[in-house]
Every structure is written in C-alpha cells, then in structure tokens.
Amino acid sequence: MAQLRIALAQINPTVGDLAGNADLILGAAERATREGAHLLAVPEMALTGYPIEDLALRPSFVRAARAAMDQLADDLEDRGLGDLVVVAGYLDGTPDDAPRIGRPAGSPIDAAALVHRGETLIRSAKHHLPNYGVFDEYRYFVPGDVLPVVRIGGIDVAVAICEDLWQDSGPVAAAADARAGLLLSINASPYELNKNDARYELLARRASEAGCAIAYVNQVGGQDELVFDGDSLVVAPDGAVLARAGQFTDELFVVDLDLPVAQVPAERTSEKATNGMEIRRIVVSAEPVAAFEPRPRVLTPRLDDHEEIYTALVTGLRDYVRKNGFSSVVLGLSGGIDSALVAAIAVDALGTEHVYGVSMPSRYSTDHSRDDAADLAERTGLHYETVPIAPMVEAYLKTTADAGTALTGLAEENLQARVRGTTLMALSNQRGHLVLATGNKSELAVGYSTLYGDAVGAYAPIKDVPKTLVWALARWRNEAATRRGQTAPIPVNSIEKEPSAELRPDQRDTDSLPDYAVLDEILDLYVEGDHGREEIEARGFDPELVQRVLTLTDTAEYKRRQYPPGTKISPKAFGRDRRLPITSRWRETA
C-alpha cells in the first residue's frame, strides 16, 4: 500500500466566466499545495461552468474554453503549483470534424484535462452522455472512448466524468481492467431530494465493480433552475464511506488515503479494455511518496430533509441574483404563507438590506392579512412599504366600463393580480430590483395563478415546492430560529390560517381546489410518477376529483411555459424535467 493525499474542490463556477472560474481553480490549487496534496480534482466543466447548453455548439466558445485550459496549465506552473497534479473539467472539441447529421458541429466534448508542470498530459471525454431529466447531452457533445490512468506516487488513478458512473460498463469496467488503485470521478450533479442516498448506493456498487476506491467531487452553487449540492465523498471497495464533505459548502476537502501500489509495468502506455475502451497510461511519479502522518478523516453529518431543501432554495436564489448582476429583490407580501416563505428565503440568501417587500391591499384584503405582512417585515427586518391598489383597480374598471365592457367575476379578480404585477415590475424598473414570483408547485400545476399578475417576476424560488411542503418548511424555519435563540421569521398566523387569494369577498382556496394534502398526493402521482387516471383512482381517490385535477393540470401547460424559472428540488420539476405539448387533445378521460 502507498499513501496519497487528494484534494476535492467543491467550487461554485459561473457559466461562461472562463477567467473567474480559472481563478477559482487556481485558488483551490494554492490551498491544496499548502495542505500538501498530491492530487487536486475540480468538478466537471469547472472551467466553463455547467450546464453550458447551446454554448457548446458555438465554435468561438469552444476555442476560448480550450485556450483557457491551456492558459490555466501555464498559470499553475507560473505560480509555483506545477508539482500538483490537477484534474479539471472543461469544454473541448474537434473543430475540423466534418458536419454530420445527428452529430453536433465541431464535435464538442465534455472533457477532463490532467495537468502537471505546465503541461496537459491527457485530455479525455465523457463516455456516457445523459439524455434524460434535465440533461440533453447528446444534443451538445460526442462521447469519448479513452480511460486516462495517471500514476501518482506509485498509484494508478483512473479518471471518469459524472454519468460514466451512473451507467453500466464504460469507464468503471475499464478501470477494473486497468487495475486502478483509485477511480476519480469529477461531477456536476444537480441536487434533488434524496439524491445523496442514491449517490452513495451508486458509488458503493461501482467501487465494488471497479475493485478500487472511488473519490467523487461535485460542484456547489446555483445555475438557473439547477442547484449543485457538493456532497463529495470517498468510498472504499467494500462500500465503506471513508470521507464525506459538506452539502452546499464551498470548500477544499482534503483526504489521506492508503491505496494499492500499481502492478502494471510503467512502460505500458496503452491497452484495450474488454469493453473496447482504450486505457491510456501516463506516469507522473512511479515511486511512492514519502510517508506522512495521515490526518483524521472527516465524515460531515448530513442535513435533515427540510434543512437540505431549504438550503437548496437559499442557494438557488442567492446565485441566480448574484450571477445575473442584481443586488436586491422585491416581492409582494400578501400576509399569506407563500410570500412569507419566499421572503424568509430571500432574507437568508441576500440579507435584510437587499430584500424589499410591498403590501398591495385591495378592497378585499383583510385586516389580518395586512397585519401579517407587516409582522413578517418586522420579524425579518426587510424593507417594507404599502402601495394600495384599490384606486388603480377602480380607475381601470371605470375606464373599461365607460368604453363599453364592464369587467366582472374572474376578469375583475385577475385584474387585481395584474395591477399588483404591474406595480412590482414598475418598482423593479425604477429601482433595479429583481422581482420574485411567489407561487408554489401545487398552484402552478393546476393553473391557480394569473398570467402577468402574480406570475410576473424573474425568479420563482418555491416553484418546485408543493403547498404542503411550503407549510412544513415554514414551520422548520421558525423552529430553527427558535433553537438558535432568534426571532422566528414567519408569523404563526400566516402558517395556520386558511389560504386565500383574497380577490373576492370571503374567498378561500378550497372554493375551487381540494384540500392541499389530497391535491398534493394526486399531483405527486400524476406529475412526478406519470401515473394515469385509472392508476390514481385505484389508490382510492374520488374519480370525479381525479378527473378535475388532471384536467386542470393538462390545460395549464401554457401558463407554466410562461412562468419564471425556479429552483429544482424534486425528481421532476416543471420545465426541464417535464416537457409536454401546449397544444394537445389528449386527456386522461373516463
């Protein structure tokens, strides 16, 4: 056995910021060198950010990414960091490849570079390209067929990229054929609830198949709808967790390992694995490193489910605002639970000084709702103002009536929401705030929102959070504050009162929707599980209710297409995950 100190960099890159991302990698390399690491791994596409979507198809960006990788190698050497072996993810391609139908122009690749002493020793490409859920990688990349194996301190380290672990065979099988002592996987694996458990189970299985330990590094931070949770870990061949980094933490995670000494002759540079992949070898240092005192291994405790989800929502909002150049947000405060939770998330993400809440009462707004909005503002310390909308609504109603069309019923209700939306957008234009939409997943599913009204905004933090989970998160956040001796941010009345849009006298959500506990169960089966009407009814739900919920969901697709992006926390979020035609006559009818 030989010793190896590895550093796993949970960094937060920004898509397209080649210079800024290179600085993050250089900073990690400097810290890794100070810590005495022999190998530094940074996440998949760390140099370009991930996902880059159609930027991969732009030749100028591919050229810039490759040039940035070459410059990074030079900079590592120039800063005296050349002795450190660095494995970094970036975008590469083959611009001279002739265009072919079904193959991306320029043959872009999701690449890994092994850098040492100012040189890129091996460039390789992701072998398995995911094409499900939020992933469209067959659209952007071509697969690779090379497994790089670098000998460091007498230990053979094989390198794979993210999906290469999730699919059978490929690099994992090739690593077994290569008799690797460590399989290093660089990743940009988006968060969803319970994915950390799935990752561990996957890594334990793959470590057994590869016959070696696996070191897994993942990025952190938000990118549009996606959030990356870190959770880097090292798993032994028997499935034991040797070390585990934090969730959603920007950190350099250093781990000392005892690994098998390489048995393959150093002069062997290339061979074929049984699955046809090429095993390409290079030697950095054939002799084991000098013995050192290993540091204690860290197993960072996991967050509980509610804290994990809430942290994901905070991270997603913080990075969306910051990476898009905004410094403040504005949202409507109704006194209800949804806007209260969004306000709490915003304050935790950005700080009270950067959050602006606006109460926009109409003639149907109750005193307790106004009081609850003011109470929330006092509890959180956010900026608070009141803009009554009744005069604007009355002026609009009079104008349309004088023109020959009196707005009544639903048209009048939606007008109130649209005046509020216009008010928020006006404040955004005047002051430079980013507007937050406050709708939840349950309402979005059944179309319980008003286009150009409460649906306005640039980001929707709880877009993927069902209503029942909204209440649970609000209670958790208050309990967390109490445990820390702080003021609970969300008024108890906002949590406990019956929800209402307050667009007409004595309105309740249950006037047009079932109890949210029942609604969320049906939606989970239909949206998350893709179950049909008969399967859902077989679970014991009222057939008429099922039919109504499914019809509402199907006919609201046009609204969802126009809704702002929001943080994904579930296995199937509206948007990237669930893509249905707007124009469709298919219905789950009896």
C-alpha positions as CSV (number, residue, x, y, z in Angstrom):
1,M,0.0,0.0,0.0
2,A,1.1,3.6,-0.6
3,Q,-0.2,6.9,0.7
4,L,-1.8,9.7,-1.4
5,R,-3.2,13.0,-0.3
6,I,-6.1,14.2,-2.5
7,A,-7.9,17.5,-2.5
8,L,-11.5,17.6,-3.8
9,A,-12.5,21.2,-4.6
10,Q,-16.2,21.9,-4.1
11,I,-16.2,25.2,-6.0
12,N,-19.0,27.4,-7.4
13,P,-18.3,28.2,-11.1
14,T,-20.3,30.5,-13.2
15,V,-21.3,29.5,-16.8
16,G,-19.2,31.4,-19.3
17,D,-16.9,33.1,-16.8
18,L,-13.7,31.5,-18.0
19,A,-11.4,33.9,-16.2
20,G,-13.4,33.9,-13.0
21,N,-13.6,30.1,-13.0
22,A,-9.9,29.8,-13.7
23,D,-9.2,31.9,-10.7
24,L,-11.4,29.6,-8.6
25,I,-9.3,26.6,-9.7
26,L,-6.0,28.4,-9.1
27,G,-7.2,29.4,-5.6
28,A,-8.1,25.7,-4.9
29,A,-4.7,24.7,-6.3
30,E,-2.9,27.1,-4.0
31,R,-4.8,25.8,-0.9
32,A,-4.2,22.2,-2.0
33,T,-0.5,22.9,-2.3
34,R,-0.4,24.5,1.2
35,E,-2.2,21.4,2.5
36,G,0.4,19.1,1.0
37,A,-1.9,17.4,-1.5
38,H,-0.5,15.4,-4.4
39,L,-3.7,15.5,-6.5
40,L,-6.4,18.1,-6.9
41,A,-9.7,17.4,-8.5
42,V,-12.1,20.1,-9.5
43,P,-15.7,19.4,-10.9
44,E,-16.9,18.6,-14.3
45,M,-16.9,21.6,-16.6
46,A,-15.5,23.7,-13.8
47,L,-13.6,25.9,-16.2
48,T,-16.7,26.8,-18.3
49,G,-19.5,26.3,-15.7
50,Y,-22.3,23.7,-16.2
51,P,-24.6,23.2,-17.9
52,I,-23.5,25.3,-20.9
53,E,-26.4,24.2,-23.1
54,D,-26.0,25.6,-26.7
55,L,-22.8,27.4,-25.9
56,A,-21.2,24.1,-26.6
57,L,-22.3,24.5,-30.2
58,R,-20.7,27.9,-30.6
59,P,-17.2,27.5,-32.1
60,S,-15.9,30.7,-30.6
61,F,-16.8,29.5,-27.1
62,V,-15.2,26.1,-27.7
63,R,-12.0,27.8,-28.8
64,A,-12.0,30.1,-25.8
65,A,-12.5,27.2,-23.4
66,R,-9.6,25.3,-24.8
67,A,-7.4,28.3,-24.8
68,A,-8.4,29.0,-21.2
69,M,-7.4,25.4,-20.3
70,D,-4.0,25.9,-21.9
71,Q,-3.6,29.2,-20.0
72,L,-4.6,27.5,-16.7
73,A,-1.8,25.0,-17.2
74,D,0.7,27.8,-17.7
75,D,-0.6,29.8,-14.7
76,L,-0.3,26.8,-12.4
77,E,3.3,26.4,-13.4
78,D,4.0,30.2,-13.2
79,R,2.6,30.3,-9.6
80,G,4.8,27.5,-8.4
81,L,2.0,25.0,-8.3
82,G,3.3,22.8,-11.1
83,D,4.2,19.8,-8.9
84,L,0.5,19.3,-8.1
85,V,-1.4,17.1,-10.5
86,V,-4.7,18.8,-11.3
87,V,-7.7,17.1,-12.9
88,A,-10.1,19.8,-14.3
89,G,-13.3,19.6,-16.3
90,Y,-13.7,21.9,-19.3
91,L,-15.1,22.1,-22.8
92,D,-13.1,20.9,-25.8
93,G,-13.9,19.9,-29.4
94,T,-12.6,18.9,-32.8
95,P,-13.4,21.9,-35.0
96,D,-12.1,20.2,-38.1
97,D,-14.6,17.4,-37.9
98,A,-16.9,17.4,-40.9
99,P,-20.5,18.1,-40.0
100,R,-22.7,15.1,-40.0
101,I,-26.4,14.6,-39.4
102,G,-27.0,13.6,-35.8
103,R,-23.6,14.8,-34.6
104,P,-23.0,18.2,-33.0
105,A,-21.0,20.6,-35.2
106,G,-17.3,20.7,-34.2
107,S,-17.7,17.5,-32.1
108,P,-17.8,19.3,-28.7
109,I,-16.7,17.1,-25.8
110,D,-17.3,17.3,-22.1
111,A,-13.6,16.9,-21.3
112,A,-11.2,16.3,-18.5
113,A,-7.6,17.5,-18.6
114,L,-4.8,16.1,-16.5
115,V,-2.3,18.9,-15.9
116,H,1.2,18.7,-14.4
117,R,4.2,21.1,-14.6
118,G,2.6,23.4,-17.1
119,E,1.5,20.7,-19.5
120,T,-1.7,19.0,-20.2
121,L,-0.7,15.3,-20.1
122,I,-4.0,13.7,-21.2
123,R,-7.3,15.1,-22.5
124,S,-10.3,12.8,-22.3
125,A,-14.0,13.0,-22.9
126,K,-17.1,11.8,-21.0
127,H,-18.1,8.4,-22.3
128,H,-21.7,8.1,-21.2
129,L,-23.8,11.1,-22.2
130,P,-27.1,11.5,-20.2
131,N,-30.2,12.3,-22.2
132,Y,-33.0,12.2,-19.6
133,G,-34.5,14.6,-17.0
134,V,-32.7,17.9,-17.2
135,F,-29.9,16.5,-19.4
136,D,-29.7,16.9,-23.2
137,E,-26.0,15.9,-23.7
138,Y,-26.5,14.0,-27.0
139,R,-27.5,17.4,-28.4
140,Y,-24.3,19.0,-27.3
141,F,-21.5,16.5,-27.1
142,V,-19.9,13.5,-28.7
143,P,-18.8,10.6,-26.4
144,G,-15.2,9.6,-25.7
145,D,-13.7,6.2,-25.6
146,V,-10.5,6.7,-23.6
147,L,-9.9,6.0,-19.9
148,P,-7.0,8.1,-18.7
149,V,-4.8,6.4,-16.0
150,V,-2.2,8.5,-14.3
151,R,0.4,7.1,-11.9
152,I,1.0,9.4,-9.0
153,G,3.2,8.3,-6.1
154,G,3.2,4.8,-7.5
155,I,-0.6,4.6,-7.5
156,D,-2.7,4.3,-10.7
157,V,-5.5,6.8,-10.7
158,A,-8.2,6.4,-13.4
159,V,-10.4,9.4,-14.3
160,A,-14.2,9.3,-15.2
161,I,-16.8,12.1,-15.6
162,C,-20.1,12.1,-13.8
163,E,-22.5,10.0,-15.9
164,D,-19.7,7.5,-16.5
165,L,-20.6,6.2,-13.0
166,W,-24.3,6.2,-13.5
167,Q,-24.3,3.8,-16.4
168,D,-23.1,0.2,-16.5
169,S,-19.8,-0.8,-18.2
170,G,-17.8,2.0,-19.8
171,P,-15.1,3.6,-17.7
172,V,-15.9,1.7,-14.5
173,A,-15.4,-1.7,-16.2
174,A,-12.3,-0.3,-17.9
175,A,-10.9,0.9,-14.6
176,A,-11.2,-2.7,-13.3
177,D,-9.3,-4.0,-16.4
178,A,-6.7,-1.3,-15.8
179,R,-6.3,-2.5,-12.2
180,A,-6.6,1.1,-11.0
181,G,-5.8,1.9,-7.3
182,L,-8.3,4.8,-7.3
183,L,-11.1,5.8,-9.6
184,L,-11.5,9.6,-9.6
185,S,-14.9,11.0,-10.8
186,I,-15.4,14.7,-11.5
187,N,-19.0,15.7,-11.4
188,A,-21.6,18.4,-11.9
189,S,-24.5,16.5,-10.4
190,P,-27.6,18.6,-9.7
191,Y,-29.4,18.4,-6.4
192,E,-32.8,16.8,-5.8
193,L,-34.2,15.4,-2.5
194,N,-32.7,12.0,-1.5
195,K,-30.1,12.1,-4.3
196,N,-27.3,11.9,-1.8
197,D,-28.5,8.5,-0.7
198,A,-28.7,7.4,-4.4
199,R,-25.2,8.7,-5.0
200,Y,-23.8,6.7,-2.1
201,E,-25.5,3.5,-3.1
202,L,-24.2,4.0,-6.7
203,L,-20.6,4.7,-5.6
204,A,-20.6,1.7,-3.3
205,R,-21.7,-0.5,-6.2
206,R,-19.2,1.0,-8.7
207,A,-16.3,0.7,-6.2
208,S,-17.0,-2.9,-5.9
209,E,-17.2,-3.4,-9.6
210,A,-14.0,-1.4,-10.3
211,G,-12.2,-3.2,-7.4
212,C,-10.9,0.1,-6.1
213,A,-11.8,3.2,-4.0
214,I,-13.7,5.9,-5.7
215,A,-13.2,9.6,-5.0
216,Y,-16.1,11.7,-6.1
217,V,-16.0,15.5,-6.3
218,N,-19.1,17.6,-7.1
219,Q,-19.6,21.3,-7.6
220,V,-21.8,23.6,-5.5
221,G,-24.0,26.6,-6.2
222,G,-26.9,27.5,-8.5
223,Q,-27.2,27.8,-12.2
224,D,-30.7,28.9,-13.4
225,E,-33.1,26.2,-12.2
226,L,-30.4,23.8,-11.0
227,V,-28.6,23.7,-7.7
228,F,-25.5,21.7,-7.0
229,D,-25.0,20.4,-3.5
230,G,-21.4,19.3,-3.3
231,D,-21.6,16.2,-1.0
232,S,-18.2,15.0,-2.3
233,L,-17.2,11.7,-0.9
234,V,-14.7,8.8,-1.0
235,V,-15.9,5.2,-0.9
236,A,-13.8,2.1,-0.3
237,P,-14.1,-1.1,-2.5
238,D,-16.2,-2.7,0.3
239,G,-18.7,0.2,0.2
240,A,-17.5,1.9,3.4
241,V,-17.5,5.7,3.4
242,L,-14.0,6.9,4.0
243,A,-14.7,10.6,4.0
244,R,-17.6,12.9,3.1
245,A,-17.7,16.7,2.5
246,G,-20.5,19.1,3.4
247,Q,-23.6,19.8,1.5
248,F,-23.9,23.2,-0.3
249,T,-20.5,24.2,1.2
250,D,-17.8,25.9,-0.9
251,E,-14.7,24.0,0.5
252,L,-11.5,22.2,-0.3
253,F,-11.9,18.7,1.1
254,V,-8.6,17.0,1.7
255,V,-8.4,13.3,2.3
256,D,-5.5,11.0,3.1
257,L,-5.7,7.5,1.5
258,D,-3.8,4.2,1.7
259,L,-4.1,2.7,-1.8
260,P,-2.6,-0.3,-3.7
261,V,0.7,0.2,-5.4
262,A,0.5,-0.1,-9.2
263,Q,1.2,-3.5,-10.6
264,V,1.2,-2.7,-14.3
265,P,4.6,-2.1,-15.8
266,A,5.4,1.6,-16.1
267,E,6.4,1.3,-19.7
268,R,2.9,0.2,-20.8
269,T,1.2,3.3,-22.2
270,S,-1.9,1.9,-23.9
271,E,-4.1,-1.1,-24.0
272,K,-7.7,-2.1,-24.8
273,A,-10.2,-2.9,-22.1
274,T,-12.6,-5.8,-22.5
275,N,-15.4,-3.4,-23.5
276,G,-13.3,-1.8,-26.2
277,M,-12.3,1.4,-24.4
278,E,-8.7,2.5,-24.7
279,I,-6.8,2.6,-21.5
280,R,-4.2,5.4,-21.9
281,R,-1.5,5.5,-19.2
282,I,1.0,8.1,-18.2
283,V,3.5,8.2,-15.3
284,V,4.0,11.3,-13.2
285,S,5.8,9.6,-10.4
286,A,6.4,5.9,-10.1
287,E,7.8,5.8,-6.6
288,P,5.5,6.0,-3.5
289,V,5.5,9.4,-1.8
290,A,7.4,9.8,1.5
291,A,5.5,8.5,4.4
292,F,3.4,11.2,6.3
293,E,1.2,11.3,9.3
294,P,-2.4,10.9,8.0
295,R,-4.9,13.5,9.1
296,P,-8.2,12.4,10.7
297,R,-10.9,11.6,8.1
298,V,-14.0,13.7,8.1
299,L,-17.5,12.4,7.8
300,T,-19.6,15.6,7.7
301,P,-23.1,14.9,9.1
302,R,-26.0,15.0,6.6
303,L,-28.7,17.7,6.8
304,D,-32.2,16.6,7.6
305,D,-34.6,16.8,4.7
306,H,-36.2,20.1,5.5
307,E,-32.9,21.8,6.2
308,E,-31.5,20.3,3.0
309,I,-34.4,21.6,0.8
310,Y,-34.4,25.0,2.5
311,T,-30.6,25.3,1.9
312,A,-31.1,24.4,-1.7
313,L,-33.7,27.1,-2.1
314,V,-31.5,29.7,-0.5
315,T,-28.5,28.7,-2.6
316,G,-30.5,28.7,-5.8
317,L,-31.9,32.2,-5.2
318,R,-28.6,33.7,-4.0
319,D,-26.7,32.6,-7.0
320,Y,-29.4,33.5,-9.5
321,V,-29.4,37.0,-8.2
322,R,-25.7,37.3,-7.8
323,K,-24.6,35.7,-11.1
324,N,-27.1,37.8,-13.0
325,G,-25.7,41.0,-11.7
326,F,-28.5,42.0,-9.3
327,S,-28.1,43.1,-5.8
328,S,-31.7,43.3,-4.5
329,V,-35.1,41.7,-4.9
330,V,-38.7,42.8,-4.5
331,L,-41.8,40.8,-3.9
332,G,-45.4,41.2,-3.0
333,L,-46.3,40.5,0.7
334,S,-49.9,39.3,1.0
335,G,-49.7,38.1,4.6
336,G,-50.1,34.5,3.2
337,I,-47.8,31.6,3.7
338,D,-46.2,31.5,0.2
339,S,-44.9,35.1,0.1
340,A,-43.8,34.7,3.8
341,L,-41.7,31.7,3.0
342,V,-40.2,33.4,-0.1
343,A,-39.4,36.5,1.9
344,A,-37.6,34.3,4.6
345,I,-35.6,32.5,1.9
346,A,-34.7,35.9,0.3
347,V,-33.5,37.4,3.6
348,D,-31.4,34.3,4.3
349,A,-30.0,34.3,0.8
350,L,-29.3,38.0,0.4
351,G,-29.5,39.8,3.8
352,T,-32.3,42.0,5.0
353,E,-30.8,45.1,3.4
354,H,-31.3,43.6,-0.1
355,V,-34.9,42.5,0.2
356,Y,-37.9,44.8,-0.4
357,G,-41.4,43.7,0.4
358,V,-44.5,45.5,-0.8
359,S,-48.0,45.2,0.6
360,M,-50.6,45.9,-2.1
361,P,-54.0,45.7,-0.4
362,S,-57.2,45.8,-2.4
363,R,-60.7,46.3,-1.1
364,Y,-60.9,42.6,-0.4
365,S,-57.8,42.4,1.6
366,T,-58.5,41.6,5.3
367,D,-57.0,43.4,8.2
368,H,-55.3,40.3,9.5
369,S,-53.5,39.8,6.1
370,R,-52.2,43.4,6.2
371,D,-51.1,42.8,9.8
372,D,-49.4,39.5,9.0
373,A,-47.4,41.2,6.1
374,A,-46.3,44.0,8.5
375,D,-45.4,41.4,11.2
376,L,-43.3,39.5,8.7
377,A,-41.4,42.6,7.7
378,E,-40.8,43.5,11.4
379,R,-39.6,39.9,12.2
380,T,-37.2,39.7,9.2
381,G,-36.1,43.4,9.1
382,L,-36.7,43.7,5.3
383,H,-37.6,47.0,3.7
384,Y,-41.4,47.4,3.7
385,E,-43.9,49.7,2.1
386,T,-47.5,49.7,1.2
387,V,-49.0,50.6,-2.2
388,P,-52.8,50.4,-2.1
389,I,-54.1,49.1,-5.5
390,A,-57.8,49.8,-4.9
391,P,-57.6,53.3,-6.6
392,M,-55.8,51.8,-9.7
393,V,-58.2,48.9,-9.9
394,E,-61.2,51.2,-9.7
395,A,-59.8,53.5,-12.4
396,Y,-59.2,50.6,-14.7
397,L,-62.7,49.2,-14.1
398,K,-64.3,52.6,-14.7
399,T,-62.3,53.1,-17.9
400,T,-63.2,49.8,-19.4
401,A,-66.9,50.2,-18.3
402,D,-67.0,53.6,-19.9
403,A,-65.6,52.1,-23.1
404,G,-68.4,49.5,-23.1
405,T,-67.0,46.5,-21.3
406,A,-67.7,46.1,-17.6
407,L,-65.2,43.6,-16.0
408,T,-66.9,41.2,-13.6
409,G,-66.2,37.9,-12.0
410,L,-62.9,36.2,-12.9
411,A,-61.9,39.2,-15.1
412,E,-62.2,41.5,-12.2
413,E,-60.4,39.1,-9.8
414,N,-57.5,38.7,-12.3
415,L,-57.3,42.5,-12.8
416,Q,-56.3,42.9,-9.2
417,A,-53.5,40.4,-9.6
418,R,-52.3,42.1,-12.8
419,V,-52.3,45.5,-11.2
420,R,-50.1,44.1,-8.4
421,G,-47.8,42.5,-11.0
422,T,-47.6,45.8,-12.9
423,T,-46.8,47.6,-9.7
424,L,-43.9,45.2,-8.8
425,M,-42.5,45.5,-12.3
426,A,-42.7,49.3,-12.2
427,L,-40.8,49.3,-8.9
428,S,-38.2,46.9,-10.5
429,N,-37.7,49.2,-13.4
430,Q,-37.4,52.3,-11.3
431,R,-35.1,50.9,-8.6
432,G,-33.3,48.0,-10.3
433,H,-34.7,45.2,-8.1
434,L,-35.2,41.7,-9.4
435,V,-38.9,40.6,-9.0
436,L,-39.7,37.3,-7.2
437,A,-42.7,35.3,-8.0
438,T,-44.2,33.5,-5.0
439,G,-46.3,30.7,-6.5
440,N,-45.8,27.1,-5.3
441,K,-45.8,23.9,-7.3
442,S,-49.3,22.9,-6.4
443,E,-50.8,26.1,-7.7
444,L,-48.6,26.1,-10.8
445,A,-49.8,22.5,-11.5
446,V,-53.4,23.3,-11.6
447,G,-53.1,26.8,-13.1
448,Y,-54.0,28.6,-9.9
449,S,-52.2,31.8,-10.9
450,T,-52.7,34.8,-13.1
451,L,-50.5,35.4,-16.1
452,Y,-49.0,38.9,-16.0
453,G,-50.3,39.1,-12.4
454,D,-48.9,37.0,-9.5
455,A,-46.9,35.1,-12.2
456,V,-44.7,38.1,-13.0
457,G,-41.1,38.0,-12.0
458,A,-37.6,36.9,-12.9
459,Y,-37.3,34.0,-10.5
460,A,-39.7,31.8,-8.6
461,P,-37.9,30.3,-5.5
462,I,-40.7,27.9,-4.5
463,K,-41.8,26.9,-8.0
464,D,-40.9,23.3,-7.3
465,V,-42.3,23.2,-3.7
466,P,-45.7,21.7,-3.2
467,K,-48.1,23.6,-0.9
468,T,-47.9,21.0,1.9
469,L,-44.1,21.3,1.9
470,V,-44.4,25.1,2.0
471,W,-46.1,24.8,5.3
472,A,-43.5,22.2,6.5
473,L,-40.6,24.4,5.5
474,A,-42.1,27.4,7.2
475,R,-42.5,25.5,10.4
476,W,-39.0,24.2,10.2
477,R,-37.5,27.6,9.6
478,N,-39.3,29.0,12.6
479,E,-38.2,26.1,14.8
480,A,-34.6,26.5,13.6
481,A,-34.7,30.2,14.6
482,T,-36.1,29.3,18.0
483,R,-33.3,26.8,18.6
484,R,-30.7,29.4,17.8
485,G,-32.4,31.9,20.1
486,Q,-33.5,34.1,17.2
487,T,-36.8,35.6,16.2
488,A,-38.9,33.2,14.1
489,P,-39.3,35.0,10.7
490,I,-42.7,33.8,9.7
491,P,-45.8,34.9,11.6
492,V,-47.7,31.9,13.1
493,N,-50.9,33.3,11.7
494,S,-49.6,33.1,8.2
495,I,-48.9,29.4,8.8
496,E,-52.1,28.5,10.5
497,K,-54.8,30.5,8.7
498,E,-56.7,29.1,5.8
499,P,-55.2,30.1,2.5
500,S,-57.0,32.6,0.3
501,A,-56.1,34.7,-2.8
502,E,-58.5,37.4,-1.4
503,L,-59.7,38.6,-4.8
504,R,-63.3,38.5,-3.8
505,P,-65.3,38.6,-0.5
506,D,-64.7,35.6,1.8
507,Q,-62.7,33.7,-0.8
508,R,-60.9,30.5,0.1
509,D,-58.6,28.3,-1.9
510,T,-60.9,25.4,-1.1
511,D,-63.7,27.1,-3.1
512,S,-62.0,25.9,-6.3
513,L,-59.4,23.4,-5.1
514,P,-59.5,20.3,-2.9
515,D,-57.7,20.2,0.4
516,Y,-54.0,20.6,-0.4
517,A,-53.0,17.4,1.3
518,V,-55.2,15.5,-1.1
519,L,-54.3,17.7,-4.1
520,D,-50.6,17.1,-3.5
521,E,-51.0,13.4,-3.3
522,I,-52.8,13.3,-6.6
523,L,-50.3,15.7,-8.2
524,D,-47.4,13.6,-7.0
525,L,-48.8,10.6,-8.7
526,Y,-49.6,12.4,-11.9
527,V,-46.7,14.8,-12.3
528,E,-43.8,13.0,-10.5
529,G,-45.0,9.4,-11.2
530,D,-46.6,9.8,-14.6
531,H,-49.5,7.7,-13.5
532,G,-52.7,7.7,-15.5
533,R,-56.2,8.4,-14.3
534,E,-57.1,4.7,-13.7
535,E,-53.9,4.1,-11.6
536,I,-54.6,7.2,-9.5
537,E,-58.2,6.3,-8.9
538,A,-57.1,2.8,-7.9
539,R,-55.3,4.4,-4.9
540,G,-58.7,5.3,-3.5
541,F,-59.2,8.9,-4.7
542,D,-62.6,10.1,-5.8
543,P,-62.9,9.6,-9.6
544,E,-64.6,13.0,-10.2
545,L,-61.9,14.8,-8.2
546,V,-59.1,13.0,-10.0
547,Q,-60.6,13.9,-13.4
548,R,-60.9,17.6,-12.3
549,V,-57.3,17.8,-11.0
550,L,-55.9,16.1,-14.1
551,T,-57.9,18.3,-16.5
552,L,-56.7,21.5,-14.6
553,T,-53.1,20.3,-14.8
554,D,-53.3,19.4,-18.5
555,T,-54.9,22.7,-19.5
556,A,-52.5,24.9,-17.5
557,E,-49.4,23.9,-19.6
558,Y,-49.5,27.3,-21.4
559,K,-49.2,29.1,-18.1
560,R,-46.3,27.0,-16.9
561,R,-44.4,27.8,-20.1
562,Q,-44.6,31.5,-19.3
563,Y,-43.7,31.2,-15.6
564,P,-40.3,32.3,-14.3
565,P,-37.5,29.7,-13.6
566,G,-37.2,28.4,-10.1
567,T,-35.0,26.1,-8.1
568,K,-35.4,22.4,-8.8
569,I,-35.7,20.3,-5.7
570,S,-37.7,17.3,-6.9
571,P,-37.0,14.5,-9.3
572,K,-39.4,16.0,-11.8
573,A,-39.7,19.8,-11.8
574,F,-41.8,21.8,-14.2
575,G,-39.6,23.0,-17.1
576,R,-36.5,21.0,-18.0
577,D,-37.8,17.8,-16.4
578,R,-41.4,17.7,-17.7
579,R,-41.9,18.6,-21.3
580,L,-45.4,18.3,-22.6
581,P,-47.0,20.0,-25.7
582,I,-49.2,23.0,-25.1
583,T,-51.5,22.1,-27.9
584,S,-52.7,18.6,-27.2
585,R,-56.1,17.0,-27.3
586,W,-55.1,14.0,-25.2
587,R,-56.9,13.9,-21.8
588,E,-57.0,11.3,-19.1
589,T,-60.8,11.0,-19.5
590,A,-63.1,8.3,-18.1
